[in-house]
Amino acid sequence: MFQAAVGPRATANWHAVWALAVAVGLALILALLGSAPRTVVIALLCGIAPGVFGWLDRSPSGAMRVLVAWAMGCGLAAGLTGGITGPLMAWCAGPVIAAAAYGGLWRHGAALSFAVLVAVAVLQAAGATPIPPQGGLGFSLGLIGLVTTLGGAAAAVMMLNTGRVSSEAPVRASAPIIEPPLDTRLAEAEAGRERAEAEARAKARFLANMSHELRTPLNAIMGFSDIMRSRLFGDLSPKYGEYAELIHESGQHLLDLINDVLDVTKLEADRYELSAETFDVRDVANAALRILRQQADDAGLKLRGVLPPAALLVKADRRAIKQIVLNLVANALKFTPSGGSVTVTFAEVAGELDIVVADSGVGIAPEDLARLGRPFEQAGDAQDRARGTGLGLSLVQAFARLHGGEMSVESRLGEGTAVTVRLPVLVPKPETAAVVVEPPKP
């Protein structure tokens, strides 16, 4: 029998949120557009059905039944809205995303998703699907399909990485425990270790495949929304301009989350390999500051870099160093009120590279400092925690340790925070040989 790696309550809640999100999308379409074709309404109801079914069926043996319901509901929804070129084509990935919410059955979910995709494509080729909705209706359906798919996948991946397990089993009185022989315990421990390693490998493979599937449409979403924001092909009404901004911001947030979760997974599985090269670290600092300059300006913050005048050569992983700077500065910008400042300093200290990001933000309470650096751990109240995922500092610390360095945090509530990353990656400067000058002969 299949044993879910995620608790039944968490999985049921995930299904309920999916159904609610699609229902809200249907209500918004009817409210904004006044009406919708019957096929569109039926398609969205087909998208709601698997979520309701998964919420109701919480038995361990019901996982496969729910996945089949996902395949049927998502296939009908995609077919009723134009097939694989329709706005709900993203829902063909529904079964494999639902499998992620259960924490297993990857192959079954992937096979069902592939079968749905093939079936919808065959129906469309045979002319059995209607013409995809156009205009505002088509745009709205596409937005519902992509947001629910990406949001559902991101939530399922987070459930896996937070290691949620069911706590619903009743407590029962047990008989006195009789210890098995030592050889038996050792064999069981070895078998458990092998199972854990196999599960970790399966999770890493799934996340790698899912990241590609998620980032491909996500990059398209951000690209098209960027075109809309820049009014490249004509002006938009103020409302649609606002929607384009929200789509782009939401897409960027999901992309950051997906990348962070994947990096954490690779680091936990010891699969992240450094690609060391020699480069001037000031180039990485300037590139990171350029990326975040607009975000700082929008927030009314002063962002400045303090870099040495001469080249500062390091031998390190360029992407990891850039990620350290981006994560630290992004964190500082999130938790610094308008009018404040964030300063990034690169310096050579005792033969090592010091990266210091200091801000004049809200600061961190002493009891929260000890928890920071672990995945999904966040400081502050509920409002502060809603601003991020708790992955930034854990990634910084992991990248620092991979380079043989360390991270330290100093902070006071109401006064700001300074995070220092010290890395032994500086390239030694060549020593200049002494020039011997012979005195002139008399």
N, C-alpha and C positions, 0 to 999 in steps of 0.2 A: 504494500500500500504506500502511496506517495506521502511523505512526511514534509509538510511545508516548513521552509526555513524562516518564514515570517509568521507571526502570530495570527490566528484567524480573525481576531478583532481588528488588527491593523489592516489586514487584507480586505475585510468587509467594509471598513471605513473608506479605504481607497476606492472601492467600487461605488460606494454611496456618493463620494465627492465627484467621481466621473459622471454619474447619472445626473447629479445636481447641476454640474457645469454645462452639460448638453441641454438640460431643461431650461436653464437660464438663457442659453443662446437661442433656443427656440422662442422663448417669451420675448426676447429683445427683437428678434426678426419680426414677429407679429406686431409688436408695439411700434417699431420704427417704420416698417413698410406697410402696415395696415393689414396685409394678407400675404399668403404664400400658397403656391401650388400644392395640391393634395399630395403629390409624390414627394415634395420636399418635406412636408410635415411628417409623412410616414417614414421617410428616411431618417429624420432626427429621432423619431420615436424608436426606430430600430437601433439607433445608437444609444438610447437611454436603456433599452431592455437588458443588455448584458450587465450593465452596472447594477440594476435592480436585482437581477438573478444572482449575481455574485454576492450582493449584500444579504440576500435571503438564505442562500445555500452556503453554510459555514462548515459543513462536515468535511473531514479529511478526505473522504472518497469523492467529494463533489468537485474537486479542482478540474478534473478532465471534462466533466459535464459543463462547467462554466466556460472553459476554453472553447468548447464546441459552440456554446451560445454566442461567444464573442465572434467566432468565425462567421456564423450565420447572420448575426445582427450587422456586423461591419460590412460583410459582403453585400447584403441587401441595401444598406445605406449608400455604399459606393455605386452600386449598380443603378439605383433609382435617381442618382444625381449626375449621371453622365459617364460612369465607368472610370477607367484609370486616368482619363484626362479631365475628370470632374473635380469639383472643389473638395470632396470628401475622400479623395484617393488616399490621404494619409492614414485613414482609419483601417486600411488593409494591414497595417502593422499592429492592430489592436490585440490579436491573440498573443503575440510574442511579448508585448508590453504587459498584458495581464499575467503571463507566465512569470515575468520579473516581479510582479506584485506578490506572487506566491513564493518567490525565492527558489524556484525550481521548474522542472518540466520545460527546459529551454528548447529541446529538440522538438517536442510536441507543439509548442507555441510557434516556433519558426516554421515547422512544416505546415501548420494550419494557416499562418500568414501567407506563405508562398502559395498554398492551394487557393486561398481567397483571391490573391492577385491574379493567378492564372485564370480562375473561373470568371472574374470580372472582365479580364482582357478578352477572353473567348466570347463572352456575351456581347461586348462592345463590337468586336470584329464581325459578329453575326447580325449586327444592327438591332439587338434586343434592348439596348439602353437608350434613354432619351437624350436629347441634346443638353449639354451642361448648362445650368443657369448662368445668365450673363448679368452685367451691370451690378447694381448694389446688392442684389440677392446673391449672385455668384461670389462677390467679394466677401459678404458676411459669412456665407457657408465655408469658404476657404479659410477665413480667419478662425471660425469655430473648430474646423477640422485640425488645423495646425496647432492652435493654442492648446486644445485638449490633448492631442497626441504628444506634443513636446512636454506639456506640464505633467501629464500622466506618467510619461517615461522618466522624467526627472524625479518625480515623487517616488516612483518604484525603486530607482537607483539609490536614492537617499535612504529608503527603508532598508535596503540590503546593507548599506555601509554603516548605518547606525546599529545594525545587529539586533533589531527588534525580534523578540521571541515571545511566544504566548505565555501569559501569566494567569490563564484562566483555568488551569487544571485544579480540581479540588484537592485540598490537603487531606490525606488519609493516614490513619494510624498504621504503623508498619511494625513488622516483627523485628526482633533483634537481628542486627546485621552480622552475618558470618563472613569473615574475610576469605576470599578464594586464595588458592596457593599463589606464591610469588610469580611463578612462571606464567600462570594464567593472567595475572594482572599485567605483567609486562607485555604479553601478547595482545591483550585488549588495548593497552596504551599505544602500542605500535600500530594496531589496526585503526584506532581513533585518529592518530596522527596522519596516517595515509589518507583516511577519509577527509580530514580537514584540508590537507594539501590538494586533494582532487577537487574539493568544492571551491577552494581558492582559485585554482587554475580555471575551472569552469566559469567562475564569476568574472575573472579577468578577461577570458575570451569573449564572454557575452558583452561586457562593458566596451571592449575594443570594437566589436562589430556594431553594437548599438550606437557608439559615438559617431561612427562614420555615417550610419543611417540618419542620425539626428542632425549632425552638423551640415550635411548636404542640403536638406531643405531649409535649414535655419539660415545658412548663408544666402540662399535665394531670397528668403523673407527679408533679411536685412538689406540686401542689395536693392530689391524692388522698393522697399519702404524708403531707402535713401534717395532713390530717384524721385519718389513722390514728395519727399521733404524738400528737395532742391527745385521742385516744379520744373523739371527738365522738359516735359512735354506739355506744359501749359499749367495754368493756375488751378488751384483747388479751393473749394469752399472752406471757410474757417474750421468747420466741424471735421471735414475729411482730413484737413491738414493736421488737426489735433490727433486724429486717429493714427495717421502715419507716424507722428512722433511717438505715440504710445506703443505702436507695433515695434518700432526700432528699439526703443528702450527695453521693452519686454524681451525681444529677441537677444539683445546684448546681455541682459541679465541671465537668460537661460544658457547662452553660450558660455559665459563665465562659469556658471555653476557646473555645466557638463565638463568643461576642461578641468576645473578644480577637483571634481569627484574622480575623474580618470587619473589625474596625477596622484591623488591620495591612494587610490587603489594600486597603482604601479609601485608606489613607494612602500606600501604595506606588504606587497608581495615580493619585494626586493627585485623588481623587474625594471626599475628605472636605471638606465645606463647613462653615465655622464659622457659627453662628447667634448673632451678637453681640447682647447686651442688657445693660442697666444693672441691677445688683442688689447687695445687700449680701452680700459674700462670706462673712460670718459664718454666714449661713443655710445655705450649701452645706457649710461646715465642720461645723456641728452635725448636719446631716442625715447626712453621711458617718460621723461618730463614732457616731451612734445605730445605724447599720446594723452597725458592727463591734464595738459594745460587748459583745454577747453572746459573740462569738468570742474577744474578749480575756478575758472573765471565765472562759470554759471553759478557756482555756489558762493561767489563773493569772497573767495579766499586768495591769499597771496602765496604762490608756490614759487620757491626759488631753489637753485642748486648751488652748492659751494664745492667747486672742483679745483684740483691743483692746476697751476698754469702749464706744467710740463706733462708729457705722456706718463700714464700710470699703467704699465704693462702687467697683465695677469695671465696665468695659464689656468683656465677654468671652462666650464660649460656656459657658453654665451647665453643660451635661452634660460638656463636656471638663474643666472645672475640678473637678467632682465626681469624674470618673474619675481625674484625677491624684491626688487625695487618697486615694480608695479603693485604687488600685494601690499607692501608696507605703505606706500603713498596713498593707494586707494582706501586703505583702512583709515589713515589719518584724515583724508578728506571727508569720509563719512561721518566722523565723530568730532569734527571741528566746526563750531558755529560760524555763521557768516561774519566776515570782518577779521577772522583769525588768520593764522599763517601756518604753512608747512615748509620745513627746510630739509633738504636732502644734502648730506655731506659725504664726500668720498675722500679718504685720507689714508696716508701710510702711517701706521702706528706700530713701533717696535718690530718693523720688518714684515708686518701683516697688513691686509686691507681691512679698513673699517668703513662700513656703510651705516650711517646714522640717519634716521628719519625722525625728526622732532616736530611736534605740533603744539598748538596752544588750545587744544580741545578740552573735552569734558573730563579726561583723565580716567583712571581705572582704580577701583577700590582695592585695598591690600588683600582682602579675602579672595578677590577674583584673579589676582596676578598668578597665584600658584596653579590655577587651572588652565591658563592660556598656553597654547602650543599643542594641545591635544585636539584631534579632529572633532569638529562640531561643538567645541566648547566656546561659549561667548560670555562677555562681561556686560554689566549694566542691567537695566530693567527690561521689561518686555518690549518697549518701544525701541530701545537701542538694539536688542537682539533681532528685531524684525528687519534691520538694515543689512544684514549679511547672513552667511551660512556657517561661520565659525571655522572655515577651512583655511583662510589666508595665512594666519600665523603658524598653523601646523605645517603648511607647505614651506614657509620660510625656514622654519626650524629644521625640517627634513632636508631641504636643499643645502642648508649650512652644514649639517652633519655629514652629508655625502662628500662635501669638499674638505672635511676634517676641521670645520669651524664650529662656532657656537652662536647662539642668539641670547641676548639679555634685554629685559624690559625694565625701565624706570618710569614711574608715574605717580602723580598725586591728583586726587579728585579736585576738579575745578581749575587745575593749573596746566594740564597737558601731559603728554606722553613722549618718551624718547626710546626708540627701539634701536639697538646696536647689533649689527651682524659682523663678527670678526672672522676673517677667512685667511688661512695661510696659503694664498695663491699668487702672491706677488712674484714676478720674475726678477731675480737678482740683477742689479745693474752691473754692467761690465766694469771691472776695475781698470783705471787708467795707469798704465805702466809709468814708472818714474823715468824722467829723461836725465841722463847723466851728461853734464856739460864739462868737458875737459878744460882746465885752465890754459890760457895761451902760453906757449913756450917762450922762454926769455930769448 
